[in-house]
Amino acid sequence: MSAAISGRLVTIQIKTHRDVLRHTGKRVAIAAGVTLVMTATTLLAHLGTDFSATVSVGEILIFSLCIATLISTSLSGALSYRSGLLMRELTLTRSELSRISQTDLLTGLFNRRGFDDAATLALTAARKRSVPVSVFVCDIDHFKSINDRYGHEAGDGVLVEVAAMLRELAKQEGILVARYGGEEFAGLMVGVTRDQAERHAEMLRTTCAARDIPIGEKLERVTISIGYTVSCADAELAELLRIADRALYAAKRRGRDRVVQADDLVAA
């Protein structure tokens, strides 16, 4: 049923006001034709074909009202059902397009747009509860050399593997994660202390460093660098991401395969 309706939606091209009028005119003509045929058929079947026969006005009036009500109800129900099916299909299509627009097709995680939308809602909820939030940004170390040595297909495989680790952590700890762009991933944790945020980040880093990832025809170890910040929920998402990003670059400058908290930059 869904596929059939989708096919009809493709063939019905309504782009201009003239198309709307043409489409409406066709439906009105069909309804009028069906009403006329059904009324004439029913009257002839009930009253006969002797046009000179004597019939009471009351009988014709009552019978006509019954026929009009029956036909109107039937047509209205059929058209309403069809419109309902089309509206359902449009709603499902719109939902699917919205999901696709917010999902990274390679990893299945949120993309930048999806993460920004979901994280903004999470920050709003955290602000109402007056709980802290933590934002982290992580980057695959030496990812360009992986692409250069083994090709982009191997690089995509690495991205998928790292995304799977992030997904596992997100499922266990209730963390919002996304592929934010290229080889960079982002995450948001709500209601966690600084120690908890650091523990989650270290868990992700060590899990990644310990896993053998197929690259080309070999199994390799891939490391990631992570920068994160913990703040009150009053901070804007863009600012938290900028702070976490600075911590990420500090982690790379310090040798990669490490976690850096944004406050450590101030202390240093």
PyMOL commands that set and color helices and strands:
alter all, ss='L'
color gray80, all
select helices_A, chain A and resi 2-11+17-47+57-101+112-129+143-150+152-173+194-210+237-253+262-267
alter helices_A, ss='H'
color red, helices_A
select strands_A, chain A and resi 133-140+176-181+184-190+212-215+218-221+224-231+259-261
alter strands_A, ss='S'
color yellow, strands_A
deselect
rebuild
show_as cartoon
